[in-house]
Amino acid sequence: MAAAKKGRGPSSGQGRPGRALALILIAMVALAGGMFLSGHTTPRLGIDLAGGTSITLEAQNQPGKPNAINQTNMDTAVGIIERRVNGLGVSEAEVQTQGNKNIIVNIPKGTNSKQAQEQVGTTAQLYFRPVLTVQASGPETPTPSGSATPSASGTPKPGESAQGEDEDKPQGEEATGSEATPSASATTQGRAVTGALKKDDPTPGASDKPKASESPEASPSADPATAKLQEEFAKLDCTDPKQRTEAGQGAKPSDSIVACGSNVPGSYEKYVLGPAEVSGSDVDDAKGAIDQQTGEWIVSMEFTSAGAKKFQTITGRLSQQQPPMNQFAIVLDGEVVSAPSVRQALSKNAQISGSFTQQSAEDLGNILSYGALPLTFKEVSVTTVTAALGSEQLKGGLIAGAIGLALVVLYLVVYYRGLAFIALLSLLVSGVLTYTIMSLLGPAIGFALNLPAVCGAIVAIGITADSFIVYFERVRDEIREGRTLRPAIERAWPRARRTILVSDFVSFLAAAVLFIVTVGKVQGFAFTLGLTTLLDVVVVFFFTKPLMTLMGRTKFFSKGGPWSGLDPKRLGAQPPLRRSRRVNAPTEPKEA
């Protein structure tokens, strides 16, 4: 009985190849069904294939900080820029360092990619500065600073909890003291900052209120710095892109500056701003949200402990000022992105309200959350890859892959003949699994197929074919030793399996190390190589081996014809092992 059970072991193993084939078939159908049901029937393409923009930023030396450009600050800047871009909903964006002072930002073409490009270019530190003077700047005749103050129609009322007893006053009346007509600048300056007012917070006395006419422009001073600031403000034309970019550049946080802002396309305002009192690093969190009371979009801010004290000080002072000196400007890269007015002293939490759309609220919240960089950067180059160029690169990669596959197929057919049929079916299964998984990984983890990833897939063709060759050669070795096909298939498998696993382990280990130590597009190559290596093990174990077992039962292969690739004569087979053992078996002499 024991011998019988032992004899049924191999036959039992050979008799169930259909289970493995059914399992891998079910997996293929499930993956394909998920791909079609999700609507992602093609892999997502990277910037080099789908088109997009590549921006090179160079870190600049800062006055008084000779050692600011270091690896720690560069890594921090990469993280902030990456979060800033991803906060806009841009997928597959790549942010990486290059050398000691450069950062490469790759933004693929798609939704919000243009906005991301604009925000990536604004890479200086974020500051909150008090507004001293504001004036429209454009081709029209400049208007007095008073006309830039908010209008009653330009600002929605805040929530009741933010205003207390003064909430019934029209907001425009509170800001200006009289009716004002809407202007292009009313979009920003009609915005107001509100929050929970603390009763015990110290606030400046009434004697601290400046007159509405007080400003650097209206109150000349003998101070040369003030005179220079007035001269810069008078000459500044924010409709000139060069002047708009250079305004406020190189200034220290403790300096007063002139700056430009734009909230309506084609319309600009110029500002005189006081020294920075709060920095972007003091903002703990900010986001666009809908005010539950008014139903309008607002930007909610939450400050750090240190930032809350600074913000309480500046808002407590500004709330006692007359327009436009009751405003603070949010300045990013020397440009005013928003200049809301303050009506009460605020602390840890605040809300900016007024004339927001969903997009503008989310953009400002994103800037406030991720705008504070430890370094100042200069935009060195901007390279745009068109979709046409990307399609040419993809076409070239596919042609290279087709040539490689054709050479592998030609080799298999010439050398292995009938066995090439098993190899081609295995390659087809591997290709289907790879394609469906890549298509599903796009929406799942943001995987994007770039040109190096295509190269990794091409290399994988050779790795997969190598596994088939190892198994085929083991089977042929068994036939050369005199065994018939079916026992040869089963006896060759354990040795071939060990070799395949060791080979694939080395390949996967190399791909994993490459993925960890590299950045950017090279990771696409490593990821694809590792994925296809794992699939090679799955295909060989669950498809190639069971299919080989089934084919060994057919007459075409079992008879070992010339076109089967398993002809004993062509392989130089030796006489059967059992016969040779019987002839050469030693006999021991019997004892007398």
VEXDREN-2710 file (C-alpha; in Angstrom, 1 decimal):
% VEXDREN-2710
k/r/px/py/pz
1/MET/0.0/0.0/0.0
2/ALA/2.8/2.4/0.9
3/ALA/4.5/1.7/-2.5
4/ALA/1.2/2.3/-4.3
5/LYS/0.6/5.6/-2.5
6/LYS/4.2/6.6/-3.3
7/GLY/3.7/5.8/-6.9
8/ARG/0.5/7.9/-7.2
9/GLY/2.3/11.0/-6.0
10/PRO/3.8/12.1/-9.3
11/SER/0.7/11.1/-11.3
12/SER/-1.5/13.0/-8.9
13/GLY/0.7/16.1/-9.3
14/GLN/0.6/15.7/-13.1
15/GLY/-3.2/15.1/-13.1
16/ARG/-4.2/18.6/-11.7
17/PRO/-2.6/21.2/-14.0
18/GLY/-6.1/22.5/-14.9
19/ARG/-6.6/24.0/-11.4
20/ALA/-3.6/26.3/-11.8
21/LEU/-4.6/27.3/-15.3
22/ALA/-8.2/28.0/-14.1
23/LEU/-6.8/30.1/-11.3
24/ILE/-4.7/32.3/-13.5
25/LEU/-7.5/32.6/-16.0
26/ILE/-9.9/33.8/-13.3
27/ALA/-7.3/36.4/-12.2
28/MET/-6.9/37.7/-15.7
29/VAL/-10.7/38.0/-16.2
30/ALA/-11.0/39.8/-12.8
31/LEU/-8.2/42.3/-13.6
32/ALA/-9.6/42.9/-17.1
33/GLY/-13.1/43.4/-15.7
34/GLY/-11.9/45.8/-13.1
35/MET/-10.0/47.7/-15.7
36/PHE/-13.1/48.1/-18.0
37/LEU/-15.5/48.8/-15.1
38/SER/-13.2/51.5/-13.7
39/GLY/-13.0/53.2/-17.1
40/HIS/-9.2/53.2/-17.0
41/THR/-8.5/51.0/-20.1
42/THR/-5.0/52.4/-20.7
43/PRO/-2.1/53.1/-18.4
44/ARG/-1.6/56.7/-17.3
45/LEU/1.3/58.3/-19.1
46/GLY/4.1/60.4/-17.6
47/ILE/5.2/63.8/-18.5
48/ASP/7.7/62.6/-21.1
49/LEU/5.0/60.7/-23.0
50/ALA/1.8/62.6/-22.3
51/GLY/3.4/66.1/-22.4
52/GLY/3.8/68.7/-19.6
53/THR/6.2/71.1/-18.1
54/SER/9.6/70.7/-16.5
55/ILE/10.7/73.6/-14.3
56/THR/14.3/74.0/-12.9
57/LEU/14.6/76.1/-9.8
58/GLU/18.0/77.3/-8.4
59/ALA/18.4/78.2/-4.7
60/GLN/19.7/81.7/-4.1
61/ASN/22.0/82.9/-1.4
62/GLN/20.3/85.1/1.1
63/PRO/21.7/88.2/2.8
64/GLY/23.0/87.3/6.3
65/LYS/22.5/83.6/5.7
66/PRO/25.7/82.2/3.9
67/ASN/25.0/78.6/4.9
68/ALA/21.2/78.6/4.1
69/ILE/21.7/76.3/1.1
70/ASN/22.1/72.9/2.7
71/GLN/20.6/69.5/2.2
72/THR/18.1/69.9/5.1
73/ASN/16.7/73.1/3.7
74/MET/16.6/71.6/0.1
75/ASP/14.7/68.6/1.3
76/THR/12.3/70.8/3.2
77/ALA/11.7/72.9/0.1
78/VAL/11.1/69.8/-2.0
79/GLY/8.5/68.5/0.5
80/ILE/6.7/71.9/0.6
81/ILE/6.7/72.3/-3.2
82/GLU/5.5/68.8/-3.7
83/ARG/2.6/69.3/-1.2
84/ARG/1.8/72.6/-2.8
85/VAL/1.5/71.0/-6.3
86/ASN/-0.4/68.0/-5.0
87/GLY/-2.7/70.2/-3.0
88/LEU/-4.0/71.5/-6.3
89/GLY/-5.0/68.0/-7.4
90/VAL/-2.2/67.5/-9.9
91/SER/-1.3/63.9/-10.1
92/GLU/2.0/62.3/-11.0
93/ALA/4.0/65.5/-10.4
94/GLU/7.6/64.9/-9.7
95/VAL/9.7/67.2/-7.4
96/GLN/13.3/66.2/-6.8
97/THR/16.7/67.7/-6.1
98/GLN/19.5/67.9/-8.7
99/GLY/22.9/68.6/-7.4
100/ASN/23.4/70.8/-4.4
101/LYS/21.2/73.8/-5.3
102/ASN/18.7/72.8/-8.0
103/ILE/15.1/71.5/-7.7
104/ILE/13.4/69.9/-10.7
105/VAL/9.6/70.1/-10.9
106/ASN/7.8/68.0/-13.5
107/ILE/4.2/68.8/-14.0
108/PRO/2.2/66.6/-16.4
109/LYS/-0.3/68.1/-18.7
110/GLY/-3.8/67.9/-17.3
111/THR/-6.2/69.3/-14.8
112/ASN/-4.8/72.3/-12.8
113/SER/-1.3/71.8/-14.2
114/LYS/-1.2/75.4/-15.3
115/GLN/-2.1/76.6/-11.9
116/ALA/0.5/74.4/-10.4
117/GLN/3.1/75.8/-12.7
118/GLU/2.2/79.3/-11.6
119/GLN/2.5/78.4/-7.9
120/VAL/5.7/76.5/-8.3
121/GLY/7.2/79.7/-9.8
122/THR/6.3/81.6/-6.6
123/THR/8.9/80.1/-4.4
124/ALA/10.0/82.8/-2.0
125/GLN/9.0/83.0/1.6
126/LEU/5.5/83.9/2.6
127/TYR/4.9/87.0/4.8
128/PHE/2.1/88.9/6.3
129/ARG/2.8/92.7/5.9
130/PRO/0.6/95.6/7.0
131/VAL/-0.7/97.8/4.2
132/LEU/0.4/101.4/4.3
133/THR/-0.8/102.7/0.9
134/VAL/-2.6/101.1/-2.0
135/GLN/-3.4/102.5/-5.4
136/ALA/-4.7/101.2/-8.7
137/SER/-1.9/100.7/-11.2
138/GLY/-2.8/100.3/-14.9
139/PRO/-3.0/102.1/-18.2
140/GLU/-5.8/104.3/-16.8
141/THR/-5.0/107.4/-14.8
142/PRO/-4.1/106.3/-11.2
143/THR/-6.8/107.0/-8.6
144/PRO/-6.2/108.2/-5.1
145/SER/-5.7/105.5/-2.5
146/GLY/-9.1/106.1/-1.0
147/SER/-10.8/104.7/-4.1
148/ALA/-9.1/101.4/-3.6
149/THR/-10.9/100.9/-0.3
150/PRO/-13.6/98.3/-0.2
151/SER/-17.2/99.0/-1.2
152/ALA/-20.4/98.0/0.5
153/SER/-21.3/95.8/-2.4
154/GLY/-17.9/94.2/-2.6
155/THR/-17.8/92.3/0.6
156/PRO/-20.3/89.8/2.2
157/LYS/-21.2/90.0/5.8
158/PRO/-19.3/87.7/8.1
159/GLY/-20.9/85.2/10.5
160/GLU/-22.6/86.4/13.6
161/SER/-20.1/84.8/15.9
162/ALA/-17.3/86.8/14.3
163/GLN/-18.8/90.2/14.6
164/GLY/-20.7/90.3/17.8
165/GLU/-22.6/93.6/18.3
166/ASP/-21.2/95.3/15.2
167/GLU/-22.4/92.7/12.8
168/ASP/-25.4/94.7/11.7
169/LYS/-23.3/97.5/10.2
170/PRO/-22.8/97.2/6.5
171/GLN/-19.3/95.9/5.9
172/GLY/-18.5/98.5/3.3
173/GLU/-19.6/101.3/5.7
174/GLU/-17.3/99.8/8.4
175/ALA/-14.4/99.7/6.0
176/THR/-14.8/103.1/4.4
177/GLY/-17.1/105.2/6.5
178/SER/-19.0/106.2/3.4
179/GLU/-20.4/104.7/0.3
180/ALA/-17.9/103.7/-2.3
181/THR/-18.2/102.6/-5.8
182/PRO/-16.9/99.2/-6.8
183/SER/-13.4/99.1/-8.3
184/ALA/-11.2/96.5/-9.8
185/SER/-9.3/96.3/-6.6
186/ALA/-12.5/95.8/-4.5
187/THR/-12.2/92.0/-5.1
188/THR/-9.3/91.7/-2.7
189/GLN/-9.7/94.7/-0.5
190/GLY/-13.3/93.9/0.1
191/ARG/-12.2/90.7/1.8
192/ALA/-12.2/90.8/5.6
193/VAL/-10.5/88.7/8.3
194/THR/-12.8/87.6/11.2
195/GLY/-12.6/85.3/14.1
196/ALA/-13.4/84.8/17.8
197/LEU/-12.8/88.0/19.7
198/LYS/-11.2/87.6/23.1
199/LYS/-12.6/90.1/25.6
200/ASP/-9.4/90.3/27.6
201/ASP/-7.1/90.9/24.6
202/PRO/-5.3/94.3/24.9
203/THR/-6.0/96.6/22.0
204/PRO/-4.5/100.0/21.1
205/GLY/-6.3/103.0/22.4
206/ALA/-8.3/105.5/20.4
207/SER/-5.3/107.8/20.5
208/ASP/-3.4/105.4/18.4
209/LYS/-5.7/105.8/15.4
210/PRO/-4.0/107.5/12.5
211/LYS/-5.9/109.7/10.2
212/ALA/-7.2/108.4/7.0
213/SER/-4.8/110.6/5.1
214/GLU/-1.8/109.2/6.9
215/SER/0.5/107.2/4.6
216/PRO/4.1/107.4/3.4
217/GLU/2.7/109.2/0.4
218/ALA/0.7/111.8/2.3
219/SER/3.2/112.4/5.1
220/PRO/6.6/113.3/3.8
221/SER/9.6/112.6/6.0
222/ALA/13.1/113.6/6.1
223/ASP/14.1/109.9/6.4
224/PRO/16.0/109.0/3.2
225/ALA/14.6/105.4/3.3
226/THR/11.0/106.8/3.4
227/ALA/11.7/109.2/0.5
228/LYS/13.2/106.4/-1.5
229/LEU/10.2/104.2/-0.9
230/GLN/7.9/107.0/-2.0
231/GLU/9.9/107.5/-5.2
232/GLU/9.7/103.7/-5.9
233/PHE/6.0/103.7/-5.3
234/ALA/5.4/106.7/-7.6
235/LYS/7.5/105.1/-10.4
236/LEU/6.1/101.6/-10.1
237/ASP/3.9/100.4/-13.0
238/CYS/2.4/97.0/-12.1
239/THR/1.2/96.5/-15.7
240/ASP/4.9/96.1/-16.7
241/PRO/5.8/92.4/-16.1
242/LYS/9.4/93.2/-15.4
243/GLN/8.6/95.9/-12.8
244/ARG/5.9/93.6/-11.3
245/THR/8.5/90.8/-10.9
246/GLU/11.3/92.9/-9.5
247/ALA/9.1/94.8/-7.0
248/GLY/10.0/93.9/-3.5
249/GLN/12.7/91.4/-4.5
250/GLY/15.8/91.1/-2.3
251/ALA/14.2/93.0/0.6
252/LYS/14.6/91.8/4.1
253/PRO/11.6/90.9/6.2
254/SER/12.3/94.0/8.4
255/ASP/12.2/96.3/5.4
256/SER/9.2/98.2/4.1
257/ILE/8.6/97.4/0.4
258/VAL/6.5/98.3/-2.6
259/ALA/4.7/95.4/-4.3
260/CYS/2.1/94.6/-6.9
261/GLY/-1.1/92.5/-6.7
262/SER/-3.8/91.4/-9.2
263/ASN/-7.2/89.9/-8.5
264/VAL/-9.0/90.7/-11.7
265/PRO/-7.2/89.7/-15.0
266/GLY/-5.7/92.8/-16.6
267/SER/-6.1/94.9/-13.5
268/TYR/-3.3/95.6/-10.9
269/GLU/-2.8/97.4/-7.6
270/LYS/0.4/98.7/-6.2
271/TYR/1.1/98.8/-2.5
272/VAL/3.4/100.2/0.1
273/LEU/3.8/97.5/2.7
274/GLY/5.4/97.7/6.2
275/PRO/7.8/95.2/7.7
276/ALA/6.8/91.6/7.9
277/GLU/5.3/90.7/11.3
278/VAL/4.1/87.1/10.6
279/SER/5.7/84.5/8.3
280/GLY/4.3/81.6/6.4
281/SER/5.9/79.2/8.8
282/ASP/3.6/80.6/11.5
283/VAL/0.6/79.2/9.7
284/ASP/-0.2/75.7/10.9
285/ASP/-3.1/75.0/8.5
286/ALA/-5.3/76.8/6.0
287/LYS/-7.9/75.6/3.6
288/GLY/-10.8/76.8/1.5
289/ALA/-14.3/76.0/2.9
290/ILE/-17.9/77.0/2.7
291/ASP/-19.2/79.2/5.5
292/GLN/-22.2/77.3/7.0
293/GLN/-24.0/80.6/7.8
294/THR/-23.6/82.5/4.6
295/GLY/-23.1/79.6/2.2
296/GLU/-20.1/81.5/0.6
297/TRP/-16.5/80.3/0.2
298/ILE/-14.0/81.5/2.8
299/VAL/-10.4/80.6/3.7
300/SER/-9.9/79.4/7.3
301/MET/-6.5/79.8/8.9
302/GLU/-5.0/78.2/12.0
303/PHE/-1.8/79.5/13.4
304/THR/0.9/77.9/15.5
305/SER/1.3/78.9/19.2
306/ALA/4.0/81.4/18.3
307/GLY/2.2/82.6/15.2
308/ALA/-1.1/83.1/17.1
309/LYS/0.7/85.7/19.4
310/LYS/2.2/87.5/16.4
311/PHE/-1.1/87.5/14.6
312/GLN/-3.0/88.7/17.6
313/THR/-0.6/91.6/17.9
314/ILE/-0.8/92.7/14.3
315/THR/-4.6/92.3/14.0
316/GLY/-5.2/94.1/17.3
317/ARG/-3.3/97.1/16.0
318/LEU/-4.7/97.0/12.4
319/SER/-8.3/96.8/13.7
320/GLN/-7.9/100.3/15.1
321/GLN/-6.6/101.8/11.8
322/GLN/-8.5/103.6/9.1
323/PRO/-8.6/102.1/5.5
324/PRO/-6.5/101.2/3.8
325/MET/-4.2/100.9/6.8
326/ASN/-6.5/98.3/8.5
327/GLN/-5.4/95.7/5.9
328/PHE/-2.6/93.3/5.9
329/ALA/-1.1/91.9/2.7
330/ILE/-0.3/88.2/2.2
331/VAL/2.9/88.4/0.1
332/LEU/4.4/85.5/-1.8
333/ASP/7.5/86.0/-3.9
334/GLY/7.1/89.8/-3.6
335/GLU/3.5/89.7/-5.0
336/VAL/0.4/90.5/-3.0
337/VAL/-1.9/87.5/-3.3
338/SER/-4.6/88.9/-1.0
339/ALA/-5.0/92.0/1.2
340/PRO/-8.0/91.5/3.5
341/SER/-9.1/94.1/6.0
342/VAL/-9.2/93.5/9.8
343/ARG/-12.1/94.5/12.0
344/GLN/-11.1/92.9/15.3
345/ALA/-8.2/91.4/17.2
346/LEU/-7.7/87.7/16.2
347/SER/-5.5/85.0/17.7
348/LYS/-5.2/81.3/16.8
349/ASN/-8.0/80.9/14.3
350/ALA/-9.2/83.3/11.6
351/GLN/-11.3/83.4/8.5
352/ILE/-10.8/85.4/5.3
353/SER/-14.2/86.1/3.6
354/GLY/-15.4/88.1/0.6
355/SER/-15.7/87.5/-3.2
356/PHE/-14.2/84.1/-3.2
357/THR/-14.9/81.4/-5.7
358/GLN/-14.2/77.8/-4.8
359/GLN/-11.0/77.8/-6.9
360/SER/-9.7/81.1/-5.5
361/ALA/-10.4/80.0/-1.9
362/GLU/-8.7/76.7/-2.4
363/ASP/-5.7/78.4/-4.1
364/LEU/-5.2/80.9/-1.3
365/GLY/-5.6/78.1/1.3
366/ASN/-3.0/76.1/-0.5
367/ILE/-0.6/79.0/-0.7
368/LEU/-1.0/79.7/3.1
369/SER/-0.5/76.1/4.0
370/TYR/2.5/75.4/1.8
371/GLY/4.0/78.7/0.9
372/ALA/6.7/79.1/3.4
373/LEU/10.0/77.9/2.0
374/PRO/13.3/77.9/3.8
375/LEU/15.1/79.2/0.7
376/THR/14.5/81.6/-2.1
377/PHE/14.6/80.2/-5.6
378/LYS/15.1/81.5/-9.0
379/GLU/13.4/80.0/-12.0
380/VAL/16.2/78.9/-14.3
381/SER/14.4/77.2/-17.1
382/VAL/10.9/76.1/-18.1
383/THR/10.7/73.3/-20.7
384/THR/7.4/72.2/-22.2
385/VAL/7.0/68.8/-23.7
386/THR/4.2/68.7/-26.2
387/ALA/1.9/65.7/-26.4
388/ALA/3.1/65.2/-30.0
389/LEU/6.7/64.8/-28.9
390/GLY/5.6/62.5/-26.1
391/SER/3.7/60.3/-28.6
392/GLU/6.8/60.1/-30.8
393/GLN/8.8/58.9/-27.8
394/LEU/6.1/56.4/-26.9
395/LYS/6.0/55.2/-30.5
396/GLY/9.8/54.8/-30.5
397/GLY/9.6/52.8/-27.2
398/LEU/6.9/50.5/-28.6
399/ILE/8.9/49.9/-31.8
400/ALA/11.9/49.0/-29.7
401/GLY/9.8/46.7/-27.6
402/ALA/8.3/45.1/-30.7
403/ILE/11.8/44.5/-32.2
404/GLY/13.0/42.9/-29.0
405/LEU/9.9/40.7/-28.8
406/ALA/10.3/39.6/-32.4
407/LEU/13.9/38.7/-31.8
408/VAL/13.0/36.6/-28.8
409/VAL/10.2/34.9/-30.7
410/LEU/12.5/34.2/-33.7
411/TYR/15.1/32.6/-31.3
412/LEU/12.5/30.4/-29.6
413/VAL/11.0/29.2/-32.9
414/VAL/14.3/28.4/-34.4
415/TYR/15.9/26.7/-31.4
416/TYR/12.9/25.2/-29.5
417/ARG/10.4/24.7/-32.4
418/GLY/7.2/23.3/-30.8
419/LEU/8.1/24.4/-27.3
420/ALA/8.0/28.0/-28.7
421/PHE/4.2/27.7/-28.7
422/ILE/4.2/27.3/-24.9
423/ALA/6.7/30.2/-24.5
424/LEU/4.6/32.5/-26.7
425/LEU/1.4/31.8/-24.8
426/SER/3.2/32.4/-21.5
427/LEU/4.5/35.8/-22.9
428/LEU/1.0/36.7/-23.9
429/VAL/-0.4/35.9/-20.4
430/SER/2.5/37.9/-18.9
431/GLY/1.7/40.9/-21.2
432/VAL/-2.0/40.8/-20.4
433/LEU/-1.3/40.8/-16.6
434/THR/1.2/43.6/-16.9
435/TYR/-1.0/45.8/-19.0
436/THR/-4.1/45.4/-16.8
437/ILE/-2.2/45.9/-13.5
438/MET/-0.5/49.1/-14.9
439/SER/-3.8/50.4/-16.0
440/LEU/-5.3/49.9/-12.5
441/LEU/-2.3/51.2/-10.7
442/GLY/-2.7/54.6/-12.3
443/PRO/-5.8/55.7/-10.4
444/ALA/-4.9/53.5/-7.4
445/ILE/-1.4/54.8/-6.5
446/GLY/-0.8/57.4/-9.2
447/PHE/1.6/55.2/-11.2
448/ALA/2.4/56.8/-14.5
449/LEU/4.1/55.0/-17.4
450/ASN/7.1/57.0/-18.6
451/LEU/9.8/56.2/-21.1
452/PRO/12.1/54.5/-18.6
453/ALA/9.2/52.4/-17.4
454/VAL/8.7/51.3/-21.0
455/CYS/12.4/50.4/-21.1
456/GLY/11.9/48.3/-17.9
457/ALA/9.0/46.4/-19.6
458/ILE/11.3/45.7/-22.6
459/VAL/14.0/44.3/-20.3
460/ALA/11.4/42.2/-18.7
461/ILE/10.7/40.4/-22.0
462/GLY/14.2/38.9/-21.7
463/ILE/13.8/38.1/-18.0
464/THR/10.6/36.2/-18.7
465/ALA/12.0/34.4/-21.7
466/ASP/15.0/33.4/-19.7
467/SER/12.7/31.5/-17.2
468/PHE/11.2/29.5/-20.0
469/ILE/14.6/28.6/-21.4
470/VAL/15.8/27.4/-18.0
471/TYR/12.8/25.1/-17.7
472/PHE/13.0/23.8/-21.3
473/GLU/16.7/23.1/-21.0
474/ARG/16.1/21.1/-17.8
475/VAL/13.5/19.0/-19.6
476/ARG/15.8/18.4/-22.5
477/ASP/18.6/17.4/-20.1
478/GLU/16.3/14.7/-18.6
479/ILE/15.4/13.4/-22.1
480/ARG/19.2/13.3/-22.9
481/GLU/19.6/11.0/-19.9
482/GLY/17.1/8.5/-21.4
483/ARG/13.8/9.4/-19.7
484/THR/10.5/9.7/-21.5
485/LEU/8.8/13.1/-21.8
486/ARG/6.2/12.9/-19.0
487/PRO/8.7/11.8/-16.2
488/ALA/11.2/14.3/-17.7
489/ILE/8.8/17.2/-17.3
490/GLU/8.2/16.4/-13.6
491/ARG/11.8/15.6/-12.7
492/ALA/13.1/18.8/-14.4
493/TRP/10.7/21.1/-12.6
494/PRO/12.3/21.1/-9.1
495/ARG/15.8/22.0/-10.4
496/ALA/14.4/24.6/-12.9
497/ARG/12.2/26.1/-10.1
498/ARG/15.2/26.7/-7.9
499/THR/17.1/28.4/-10.7
500/ILE/14.2/30.5/-11.7
501/LEU/13.5/31.7/-8.2
502/VAL/17.1/32.6/-7.5
503/SER/17.4/34.5/-10.8
504/ASP/14.1/36.4/-10.2
505/PHE/15.1/37.2/-6.7
506/VAL/18.3/38.8/-7.8
507/SER/16.4/40.8/-10.5
508/PHE/13.8/41.9/-8.0
509/LEU/16.4/42.8/-5.4
510/ALA/18.2/45.0/-7.9
511/ALA/14.9/46.7/-8.9
512/ALA/14.0/47.3/-5.2
513/VAL/17.4/48.9/-4.5
514/LEU/17.3/51.0/-7.6
515/PHE/13.8/52.2/-6.7
516/ILE/14.9/53.2/-3.2
517/VAL/18.2/55.0/-4.0
518/THR/17.0/56.8/-7.1
519/VAL/14.4/59.5/-7.8
520/GLY/12.2/60.6/-10.6
521/LYS/12.0/58.8/-13.9
522/VAL/14.5/56.1/-13.0
523/GLN/12.1/54.9/-10.3
524/GLY/9.6/54.2/-13.1
525/PHE/12.2/51.8/-14.7
526/ALA/12.8/50.1/-11.3
527/PHE/9.1/49.8/-10.5
528/THR/8.2/48.2/-13.9
529/LEU/11.2/45.9/-13.6
530/GLY/10.2/44.7/-10.1
531/LEU/6.5/44.3/-11.1
532/THR/7.3/42.2/-14.2
533/THR/9.8/40.1/-12.2
534/LEU/7.0/39.2/-9.7
535/LEU/4.6/38.4/-12.6
536/ASP/7.3/36.2/-14.2
537/VAL/7.2/34.0/-11.1
538/VAL/3.4/33.9/-11.2
539/VAL/3.3/33.0/-14.9
540/VAL/5.9/30.3/-14.7
541/PHE/4.4/28.6/-11.7
542/PHE/0.7/28.9/-12.6
543/PHE/0.8/28.8/-16.4
544/THR/4.0/27.6/-18.0
545/LYS/4.5/24.5/-15.8
546/PRO/0.8/23.4/-15.9
547/LEU/0.6/24.0/-19.7
548/MET/3.9/22.0/-20.2
549/THR/2.3/19.1/-18.2
550/LEU/-0.8/19.2/-20.5
551/MET/1.3/19.4/-23.7
552/GLY/3.4/16.5/-22.5
553/ARG/0.3/14.3/-22.8
554/THR/-0.3/15.1/-26.5
555/LYS/1.0/12.9/-29.3
556/PHE/2.9/15.7/-30.9
557/PHE/5.2/16.3/-27.9
558/SER/5.2/12.8/-26.4
559/LYS/6.4/11.1/-29.6
560/GLY/9.3/13.5/-29.7
561/GLY/9.0/14.4/-33.4
562/PRO/11.5/16.6/-35.1
563/TRP/9.3/19.8/-34.8
564/SER/8.4/19.2/-31.2
565/GLY/11.8/20.5/-30.0
566/LEU/12.1/17.3/-27.9
567/ASP/13.4/14.8/-30.4
568/PRO/15.6/12.4/-28.5
569/LYS/17.9/11.8/-31.5
570/ARG/18.5/15.5/-32.0
571/LEU/19.2/15.9/-28.3
572/GLY/21.7/13.0/-28.3
573/ALA/19.6/10.9/-25.8
574/GLN/21.4/8.0/-24.0
575/PRO/19.9/4.5/-23.5
576/PRO/17.3/4.4/-20.8
577/LEU/18.7/4.7/-17.3
578/ARG/16.9/1.6/-16.0
579/ARG/18.5/-0.6/-18.6
580/SER/22.0/0.7/-18.0
581/ARG/21.6/0.3/-14.2
582/ARG/20.6/-3.4/-14.7
583/VAL/23.6/-4.1/-16.8
584/ASN/26.1/-2.3/-14.7
585/ALA/24.6/-3.3/-11.3
586/PRO/27.4/-4.9/-9.2
587/THR/26.8/-8.4/-7.8
588/GLU/28.2/-9.5/-4.5
589/PRO/29.5/-13.0/-4.0
590/LYS/27.5/-15.3/-1.8
591/GLU/29.1/-16.5/1.3
592/ALA/29.8/-20.2/1.6
END
